[in-house]
Amino acid sequence: DGGITQSPKYLFRKEGQNVTLSCEQNLNHDAMYWYRQDPGQGLRLIYYSQIVNDFQKGDIAEGYSVSREKKESFPLTVTSAQKNPTAFYLCASRDRGGSGANVLTFGAGSRLTVL
Amino acid sequence: SQQGEEDPQALSIQEGENATMNCSYKTSINNLQWYRQNSGRGLVHLILIRSNEREKHSGRLRVTLDTSKKSSSLLITASRAADTASYFCATGQGNTPLVFGKGTRLSVIA
């Protein structure tokens, strides 16, 4: 089955630690995205990548970093510089050339809690 | 940046009733989409309506779009307990990333 896999589903971090959230897709999609969701809130864009080896900052990129070395993978690192990292993180992908316009396919999410 | 804002923030209805959610946005768009999110899960795409369309149906879903008012509505007919979820509108323009609203939390009581 094609889809997006995020891991881990739950992650606990001590203050001052960096953590990396994994996002892997087997949909052959070109574009990938990371969103952050806080309780009762909508999604805010952290970073996105339209093609391999290229990525752009979203609205709340400070304290986060990404890489896009492979089409299938778009890991997100939450650094110690992110002052309020406790949130639900969602990865998504999109086929740029498809007939589905810019419809996104989402992973199941990763919940990060800072202790 | 352009943004959809859903109204109401929360909605509670009885099973079998219709649920209507509204979305307003600020700038011109190519399309508007609605997504559903079950608690603690990822979002699932429901329906997309393009800027040159006024109404679209998919099963029990009906979406309208009024570009002159920069607004859209999502109607779920004959709601079921399984429709309980949060619903988000998202606006798209070209290849720029979708921008999501804060969502409407729908509770359908059996």
HADDOCK unambig.tbl for C-alpha pairs under 7 A between the chains (distance, minus, plus):
assign (segid A and resid 41 and name CA) (segid B and resid 102 and name CA) 4.94 0.50 0.50
assign (segid A and resid 42 and name CA) (segid B and resid 100 and name CA) 6.17 0.50 0.50
assign (segid A and resid 42 and name CA) (segid B and resid 101 and name CA) 5.39 0.50 0.50
assign (segid A and resid 42 and name CA) (segid B and resid 102 and name CA) 3.69 0.50 0.50
assign (segid A and resid 42 and name CA) (segid B and resid 103 and name CA) 6.09 0.50 0.50
assign (segid A and resid 43 and name CA) (segid B and resid 100 and name CA) 5.80 0.50 0.50
assign (segid A and resid 90 and name CA) (segid B and resid 42 and name CA) 6.74 0.50 0.50
assign (segid A and resid 102 and name CA) (segid B and resid 95 and name CA) 6.99 0.50 0.50
assign (segid A and resid 106 and name CA) (segid B and resid 42 and name CA) 5.65 0.50 0.50
assign (segid A and resid 106 and name CA) (segid B and resid 43 and name CA) 5.81 0.50 0.50
assign (segid A and resid 106 and name CA) (segid B and resid 44 and name CA) 6.84 0.50 0.50
assign (segid A and resid 107 and name CA) (segid B and resid 42 and name CA) 5.57 0.50 0.50
assign (segid A and resid 108 and name CA) (segid B and resid 41 and name CA) 5.12 0.50 0.50
assign (segid A and resid 108 and name CA) (segid B and resid 42 and name CA) 4.33 0.50 0.50
assign (segid A and resid 109 and name CA) (segid B and resid 41 and name CA) 6.31 0.50 0.50
assign (segid A and resid 109 and name CA) (segid B and resid 42 and name CA) 5.69 0.50 0.50
